[in-house]
Amino acid sequence: MNASNELNPQEAVAREAALAHVKAAEKTAAQIPVGDAAPRPVAQAAVIGAGTMGGGIAMALAAAGIPVTLIDANEESLARGLARIRDNYENSVKRGKLDAAVRDERLARITGSLSIADVKNADIVIEAVFEDLALKQGIFRELDVHAKPGAVLATNTSGLDIDEIAAVTKRPADVVGAHFFSPAHVMRLLEVVRAAQTADDVIATLMDLGRRMGKVSVLSRIYPGFIGNALFRNYNREAHFLVEDGALPHEVDAALKAFGYAMGIFAVHDMAGNDVGYQTRKAQMATRPTDRRWNDLIMKLVEMGRLGQKSGKGWYRYEAGSREPQRDEELERFIVEESERMGITRRPISAGEVVKRCVYGMINEGARLLEQGIALRASDIDVVYVTGYGFPAHRGGPMYYADQIGLANVYRDIQRLHEEYGYWWKPAPLLEKLAAENGRFGDL
Ligand SMILES: NC(=O)c1ccc[n+]([C@@H]2O[C@H](COP(=O)([O-])OP(=O)(O)OC[C@H]3O[C@@H](n4cnc5c(N)ncnc54)[C@H](O)[C@@H]3O)[C@@H](O)[C@H]2O)c1
């Protein structure tokens, strides 16, 4: 952009092209290799777990006109879940976003229950209980008993191996991942996850249900974090390394915002709560490989009580009643001391380096997903990023962005980062191949 913040004609054309790419990519995502498999009819649904996700999923189903039974094992949790749904609708009505009559219709479609046997009439069951494999397996064993034959059995797991969940049932072909994003009644993205034995018509059913709920469904295969969180790990990791290497949180965030993100990653962490994932991370620490660099600053923040907005301080500090991140000298001193403790000589880091390390890490991982067939096509990864992860739409998504820069250029930088930083930057073979052929992700 020039000094007056207006786009020059070339930039304006590039933006238009990127936005057109995103629009086309959303349509393309619906084209999936399921032969002539037709969706199974879905007239009735059940959701298990009335927590954050279960409640949102129930609202998304109700909005699509589908009656849903919302089941929780705990009476209080069910009551709380149903109350939250009512509050959500109430707020929408108050803000003039929803008609009172529509609210009543939708509310009437949601029925609470404390018994898993009440899945009996559902054409699709979506499980959204705590992220615990044994717990989910227990639920799927019960679904095997109570769900009607031909019912689609979906799990909203963020990271568990869906094959291990499918394996406990006598009907693994009916089991599929339905990875919604929070809040599930608002976020447009739905990752549909194909497990080893998932039937084509089950995939078709989920893709179609996503459309009915007004979502953009993207098909993924099983992989740690599926498409979205697999790339996000790379983005997140580099942001934290940058802070250890010399940037301060507000500098990383400013660079990401200048690139087009609505919020920087550290502000996002403070909003979501730095304690999200703390236990999982802690559990993984003991067994993680020692041949590569890890980053645990966020855990130290949690241990210092810096949970984010909810505790008034995290990567930033917050005045009472405000969500506006303010630089925090105490935190910045702590970061500088941590770098010193790790033996890192801090250096000035440019906005360009921030964007490169955060975004190129995602591009390299995206190339891995493509070569392993986890994602069907580069544009699907772009759709996931623009609709689910706040990637600036006017950049077209990470893979489109890479194509614009030129894969030979991206590869050269990743190779250099690999020489400098080691393990995490090992170039994906597909990226290397395309770079050598002057190829593009978009032409695969
Ligand atoms: N929160 C997110 O941003 C998010 C995003 C995508 C996916 N997920 C996944 O969605 C799932 C649910 O997450 P959440 O954040 O909604 O959790 P949550 O803690 O808000 O809700 C879980 C609910 O499950 C209920 N429950 C527990 N055991 C049960 C049982 N045996 N039968 C019926 N109900 C039971 C609990 O009472 C609780 O109401 C997890 O697998 C999580 O990984 C979460």
Ligand as a Chemical Component Dictionary entry (heavy atoms), coordinates in Angstrom:
data_LIG
# 
_chem_comp.id                   LIG 
_chem_comp.type                 NON-POLYMER 
_chem_comp.pdbx_formal_charge   0 
_chem_comp.three_letter_code    LIG 
# 
loop_
_chem_comp_atom.comp_id 
_chem_comp_atom.atom_id 
_chem_comp_atom.alt_atom_id 
_chem_comp_atom.type_symbol 
_chem_comp_atom.charge 
_chem_comp_atom.model_Cartn_x 
_chem_comp_atom.model_Cartn_y 
_chem_comp_atom.model_Cartn_z 
_chem_comp_atom.pdbx_ordinal 
LIG N1  N1  N 0  -13.881 -25.942 22.168 1  
LIG C1  C1  C 0  -13.417 -25.872 20.941 2  
LIG O1  O1  O 0  -12.975 -24.811 20.451 3  
LIG C2  C2  C 0  -13.434 -27.105 20.063 4  
LIG C3  C3  C 0  -13.287 -26.968 18.677 5  
LIG C4  C4  C 0  -13.366 -28.103 17.857 6  
LIG C5  C5  C 0  -13.542 -29.339 18.446 7  
LIG N2  N2  N 1  -13.634 -29.462 19.815 8  
LIG C6  C6  C 0  -13.849 -30.800 20.356 9  
LIG O2  O2  O 0  -15.217 -30.923 20.720 10 
LIG C7  C7  C 0  -15.344 -31.800 21.830 11 
LIG C8  C8  C 0  -16.109 -31.093 22.927 12 
LIG O3  O3  O 0  -15.422 -29.932 23.320 13 
LIG P1  P1  P 0  -16.112 -28.782 24.169 14 
LIG O4  O4  O 0  -15.152 -27.646 24.172 15 
LIG O5  O5  O -1 -17.491 -28.572 23.702 16 
LIG O6  O6  O 0  -16.148 -29.465 25.636 17 
LIG P2  P2  P 0  -17.032 -29.064 26.888 18 
LIG O7  O7  O 0  -16.244 -29.423 28.084 19 
LIG O8  O8  O 0  -17.548 -27.674 26.760 20 
LIG O9  O9  O 0  -18.306 -30.030 26.786 21 
LIG C9  C9  C 0  -18.258 -31.415 26.913 22 
LIG C10 C10 C 0  -19.616 -31.901 27.392 23 
LIG O10 O10 O 0  -19.635 -33.327 27.310 24 
LIG C11 C11 C 0  -20.405 -33.797 28.397 25 
LIG N3  N3  N 0  -20.106 -35.207 28.645 26 
LIG C12 C12 C 0  -19.021 -35.746 29.226 27 
LIG N4  N4  N 0  -19.134 -37.069 29.265 28 
LIG C13 C13 C 0  -20.313 -37.398 28.703 29 
LIG C14 C14 C 0  -20.998 -38.615 28.450 30 
LIG N5  N5  N 0  -20.472 -39.769 28.817 31 
LIG N6  N6  N 0  -22.189 -38.561 27.843 32 
LIG C15 C15 C 0  -22.730 -37.375 27.482 33 
LIG N7  N7  N 0  -22.130 -36.200 27.702 34 
LIG C16 C16 C 0  -20.939 -36.204 28.299 35 
LIG C17 C17 C 0  -20.026 -32.892 29.537 36 
LIG O11 O11 O 0  -20.972 -32.929 30.600 37 
LIG C18 C18 C 0  -19.948 -31.538 28.843 38 
LIG O12 O12 O 0  -21.199 -30.883 28.890 39 
LIG C19 C19 C 0  -13.935 -32.228 22.194 40 
LIG O13 O13 O 0  -13.646 -33.450 21.560 41 
LIG C20 C20 C 0  -13.084 -31.107 21.634 42 
LIG O14 O14 O 0  -11.773 -31.523 21.359 43 
LIG C21 C21 C 0  -13.615 -28.373 20.614 44 
# 
loop_
_chem_comp_bond.comp_id 
_chem_comp_bond.atom_id_1 
_chem_comp_bond.atom_id_2 
_chem_comp_bond.value_order 
_chem_comp_bond.pdbx_ordinal 
LIG N1  C1  SING 1  
LIG C1  O1  DOUB 2  
LIG C1  C2  SING 3  
LIG C2  C3  SING 4  
LIG C2  C21 DOUB 5  
LIG C3  C4  DOUB 6  
LIG C4  C5  SING 7  
LIG C5  N2  DOUB 8  
LIG N2  C6  SING 9  
LIG N2  C21 SING 10 
LIG C6  O2  SING 11 
LIG C6  C20 SING 12 
LIG O2  C7  SING 13 
LIG C7  C8  SING 14 
LIG C7  C19 SING 15 
LIG C8  O3  SING 16 
LIG O3  P1  SING 17 
LIG P1  O4  DOUB 18 
LIG P1  O5  SING 19 
LIG P1  O6  SING 20 
LIG O6  P2  SING 21 
LIG P2  O7  DOUB 22 
LIG P2  O8  SING 23 
LIG P2  O9  SING 24 
LIG O9  C9  SING 25 
LIG C9  C10 SING 26 
LIG C10 O10 SING 27 
LIG C10 C18 SING 28 
LIG O10 C11 SING 29 
LIG C11 N3  SING 30 
LIG C11 C17 SING 31 
LIG N3  C12 SING 32 
LIG N3  C16 SING 33 
LIG C12 N4  DOUB 34 
LIG N4  C13 SING 35 
LIG C13 C14 SING 36 
LIG C13 C16 DOUB 37 
LIG C14 N5  SING 38 
LIG C14 N6  DOUB 39 
LIG N6  C15 SING 40 
LIG C15 N7  DOUB 41 
LIG N7  C16 SING 42 
LIG C17 O11 SING 43 
LIG C17 C18 SING 44 
LIG C18 O12 SING 45 
LIG C19 O13 SING 46 
LIG C19 C20 SING 47 
LIG C20 O14 SING 48 
# 
